[in-house]
């Protein structure tokens, strides 16, 4: 998650303390909101089917609303309507295993939303990109979960990687400190936090994958895959921070106490889920995406 820019006093204090910062005062609200979201995500993953689809469509619709309102521009209601339709169709096709059809639906929806944004090319690009961003949040998990054998293990592996990366990067950065990762975009993130988060996410993901998956999953490939997914998740976090910087906002919204908006909470997940779905699809040839991700190494 992106952190607010520190003022000069807090920056000087952090520098004097070797770059370390105390755990934030918002930690209790972060833990409470995070616990509720984790429980809901796990319940939806376990149930699968329409409940899983509905969960991620709701999350993606919230992200769509945040993105489109953040960038402003013309015909907001029309863009939201086109985007919502794209989410519904694309995620349903992905859950059914129709990957190419889902991609086609997402591309058409993004194009339509972009055209609805007006005649200015930059506005069109941002509006279309927002539909793709939100649609990926619905379609990528659905594509993974649709695998009847490895869908649930793949989702649990993905949760473990992203959640542990996020948690350990938060604490690692604050307790260890050190050089900033990209201060112009996200002043609170450190290289130490990124390293701790990446290693913890990879290890936790591999452990969960081995326990959850049927026979065939191997530890070393899962660790390497988890490390790559963790890096992608952190890049997704930075990307969302850069978008907010571009439009001069601190949080994408205030929907989630202690976390800001849905985009703030799921910025790393959408990137990692998209990465995982693409890797699984490339390795399985579109047949059994989660199996391609988990065992065919």
C-alpha positions, 0 to 999 in steps of 0.5 A: 500500500502507498504511504503518505509523504512524510513531513520534514520532521518525521523524515529527519527523525527517520534518518536519525534512526537509520531510516527506521520508522515506528509501526503506524498508529493505524495498525489496529484498524489495518489489522481489523479491516485486513482480518475481515477481508482475509476471512471473506476472500478465503470463504469465497475461494473455498466456495468457488463457483458463483460466490467466488465470481461475485466476490471478485466482481464486487472488488473489481467494480469498486476498483473500477469506480475508484480509478474512473473517479480518480482520473475524472473526465467526461461521461463517468456514468457511461464509462462505469456502466461499460466497465461493469459489463466488461467485468461481468462478461470477462470474469464469467468467461475466465471462470469457465475456462474460455481464456481467449474469449475473456481477453477479447471481451476485456479488450473490447470493453476497454476500447469502448470505455476509452472512446466514451472518455471523449476526444482527448487521447490521454483521457481515452488511454487512462479510461481504457486502462482503468477498465483493464486494471479492474477487469484483471482483478476479476478475470485473473483469479477466476481463470485460476480458480476455474481449474477443478483440481488445482484451482483452490491450491493455486488461489491459496498459494497466491494469497499466501505469497501476496499477503505475506509479502505485504505483511513482512514488507510493512514490518521489515521496512519499519523495523530495519529501515535503510535506503528507500525503494523509490522515494519519489513515488512511495517515500515509505517503502525501503529496500529492506522491506522489499527484500524481507517481504519477497523472501517471506512471501516466496517461502510461505507460498511454497509451504502453502502450495505443497500442503494444498496441492495434490501430488506433483507440486515441487518446493524449489519451483514454487519458491522461485515462482513465489519470489517472482510473484512477490516482486511483481506484487511489489511492482504493482504496489508501486504502479498504483502509487505512481498513478495516485501521484499522477493525479495528486491523491493520497488514497484511491478512496476511503472505503476500507478503514486503515487501508484507503481504497480497494485499489490501495489494498489490492494493488499488489494482488491484481499484479501478482494474480495477472502474472500467475494467470499468464504463467499458468496459461502459457505453460498449460496452453490454456488447458488447466491454467492452475495446473500449469502454474502449480505442477508442470515444472 
